[in-house]
Amino acid sequence: MSTIDHPSVAKVAAALAEAGQQAAADGIRILPAEVRTAAQAAEALGVEVGAIANSLVFRSRSGDMETALLALTSGAHRADTGLLASLTDADEIGKADADFVRAHTGQPIGGVAPVGHPKALTTLVDTALRAHEVVWAAAGHPKSVYPTTFDDLVALTGGTPADVAGGGQDGRP
């Protein structure tokens, strides 16, 4: 894959353009190898790992209802599932498997973009991402990324800014 012709990437590009974020759509990059982790993406782009927006999909349970929760988390730390549950009033937040992720996003783990999903997901955007002028997010495939900003991620997803790791804005204890 060397272009944005991949269906998931094209869908993300269209969603970005439709949301008025044409510069982000035009900035989609296809990397030579898959970057399924924040460290791999940071190395490929030559940026700090904290400037990578990990798209983490969780199973959120409240009573008998189970939904997907998307946490756009700085690659510099891990999301605290107990805190995520508290922030979303969920009874439990748990790991999502590849089938659950694809069913709710239409995209594979390692390539989940903030948009381009079959339906909008409840989204939390890590406030630690504010520290970076440019933030890199997946664009629908494990080889694709695009440049954005914290504010644009919040606007694009309708997400809630939150300290998703606990311990303060930078996510460190």
C-alpha positions as CSV (number, residue, x, y, z in Angstrom):
1,M,0.0,0.0,0.0
2,S,1.5,3.3,-1.1
3,T,-1.5,5.6,-1.5
4,I,-4.6,6.4,0.4
5,D,-6.5,4.1,-1.9
6,H,-7.1,1.6,1.0
7,P,-10.8,1.8,1.7
8,S,-10.4,2.5,5.5
9,V,-7.9,5.3,4.8
10,A,-10.0,6.8,2.1
11,K,-13.0,6.8,4.5
12,V,-10.9,8.6,7.1
13,A,-9.7,11.1,4.6
14,A,-13.3,11.8,3.5
15,A,-14.4,12.1,7.2
16,L,-11.6,14.6,7.9
17,A,-12.5,16.6,4.8
18,E,-16.2,16.6,5.6
19,A,-15.4,17.8,9.1
20,G,-13.5,20.8,7.6
21,Q,-10.1,19.4,8.5
22,Q,-8.8,19.3,4.9
23,A,-5.2,19.9,6.0
24,A,-5.3,16.8,8.1
25,A,-6.8,14.8,5.2
26,D,-4.1,16.1,2.9
27,G,-1.4,15.2,5.5
28,I,-2.2,11.5,5.6
29,R,1.1,9.6,5.3
30,I,1.5,6.0,4.3
31,L,4.6,4.6,6.2
32,P,6.8,1.9,4.8
33,A,6.0,-0.5,7.6
34,E,3.1,-1.1,10.0
35,V,3.3,1.0,13.2
36,R,1.0,-0.8,15.6
37,T,2.5,0.8,18.7
38,A,3.1,4.4,19.7
39,A,6.8,3.7,20.0
40,Q,6.9,2.4,16.4
41,A,4.9,5.3,15.1
42,A,7.1,7.8,16.9
43,E,10.3,6.2,15.6
44,A,8.9,6.2,12.0
45,L,7.9,9.9,12.2
46,G,10.9,11.1,14.2
47,V,8.7,12.6,17.0
48,E,8.4,12.1,20.7
49,V,6.2,9.1,21.7
50,G,3.9,11.5,23.6
51,A,2.9,13.2,20.3
52,I,1.3,10.0,19.2
53,A,-2.4,9.7,19.8
54,N,-3.1,6.0,20.6
55,S,-6.6,5.1,19.6
56,L,-7.6,2.6,22.3
57,V,-11.0,0.9,22.1
58,F,-12.4,-0.5,25.3
59,R,-15.5,-2.5,26.2
60,S,-17.6,-0.3,28.4
61,R,-20.3,-1.9,30.5
62,S,-23.1,-0.2,32.4
63,G,-25.8,-2.6,33.7
64,D,-26.7,-4.9,30.8
65,M,-25.4,-2.5,28.1
66,E,-22.1,-2.9,26.5
67,T,-20.7,-0.2,24.2
68,A,-17.4,0.8,22.8
69,L,-15.3,3.6,24.4
70,L,-12.6,5.3,22.4
71,A,-9.7,6.8,24.4
72,L,-7.3,8.9,22.4
73,T,-4.3,8.6,24.7
74,S,-0.8,10.0,24.6
75,G,1.7,7.4,23.6
76,A,3.8,8.4,26.6
77,H,1.6,6.6,29.1
78,R,-1.2,4.1,29.7
79,A,-4.9,4.8,30.2
80,D,-6.2,3.9,33.7
81,T,-9.3,1.8,33.1
82,G,-10.7,2.6,36.6
83,L,-10.4,6.3,35.8
84,L,-12.0,5.7,32.4
85,A,-14.9,4.0,34.2
86,S,-15.2,6.9,36.6
87,L,-15.0,9.5,33.8
88,T,-17.8,7.8,31.8
89,D,-20.0,6.6,34.6
90,A,-19.5,3.0,33.5
91,D,-19.7,0.0,35.8
92,E,-16.6,-1.6,34.1
93,I,-14.1,-0.8,31.4
94,G,-12.3,-3.8,29.9
95,K,-10.1,-4.8,27.1
96,A,-11.6,-5.1,23.6
97,D,-10.5,-7.9,21.3
98,A,-9.8,-7.5,17.6
99,D,-13.3,-8.6,16.5
100,F,-15.0,-6.1,18.9
101,V,-12.7,-3.3,17.7
102,R,-13.4,-4.0,14.0
103,A,-17.1,-4.3,14.6
104,H,-17.3,-0.9,16.3
105,T,-14.7,1.0,14.2
106,G,-14.5,-0.9,10.9
107,Q,-10.7,-0.6,11.3
108,P,-8.0,-3.0,12.6
109,I,-6.2,-2.7,15.9
110,G,-3.1,-0.6,15.3
111,G,-4.8,1.5,12.6
112,V,-7.9,2.8,14.4
113,A,-8.5,6.4,13.5
114,P,-10.5,8.9,15.6
115,V,-13.1,9.0,12.8
116,G,-14.5,6.9,10.0
117,H,-16.4,4.5,12.2
118,P,-19.8,3.0,11.4
119,K,-21.3,5.2,14.1
120,A,-19.9,7.8,16.5
121,L,-18.2,6.5,19.6
122,T,-18.1,8.0,23.1
123,T,-14.6,9.4,23.0
124,L,-12.1,10.8,25.7
125,V,-9.2,12.9,24.5
126,D,-6.1,12.8,26.7
127,T,-5.2,16.3,27.9
128,A,-1.5,15.2,27.8
129,L,-1.8,15.6,24.0
130,R,-2.1,19.4,24.6
131,A,1.6,19.6,25.2
132,H,2.4,18.9,21.5
133,E,1.9,21.4,18.7
134,V,1.4,18.5,16.3
135,V,-0.2,15.2,17.3
136,W,-0.1,12.1,15.0
137,A,-3.1,9.8,14.8
138,A,-3.8,6.6,12.9
139,A,-5.7,7.0,9.7
140,G,-7.6,3.7,9.4
141,H,-4.7,1.3,8.6
142,P,-1.6,0.3,10.6
143,K,0.7,2.0,8.0
144,S,-1.2,5.2,7.9
145,V,-1.1,8.3,10.1
146,Y,-2.1,12.0,9.9
147,P,-1.1,15.2,11.6
148,T,-3.6,17.0,13.8
149,T,-3.8,19.0,17.1
150,F,-5.4,18.3,20.4
151,D,-8.1,20.9,19.7
152,D,-8.9,19.4,16.3
153,L,-9.2,15.9,17.9
154,V,-11.7,17.2,20.4
155,A,-13.7,19.1,17.7
156,L,-13.5,16.2,15.2
157,T,-14.7,13.5,17.6
158,G,-17.0,15.6,19.9
159,G,-14.8,14.0,22.6
160,T,-14.3,15.0,26.2
161,P,-10.9,16.3,27.2
162,A,-9.7,14.2,30.2
163,D,-6.7,13.1,32.1
164,V,-7.0,9.5,31.2
165,A,-3.9,8.2,33.0
166,G,-4.3,9.9,36.3
167,G,-1.7,11.9,38.2
168,G,-2.1,15.2,36.4
169,Q,-2.2,16.7,33.0
170,D,0.9,15.0,31.7
171,G,-0.4,11.6,32.7
172,R,2.5,10.8,35.0
173,P,2.1,10.0,38.7
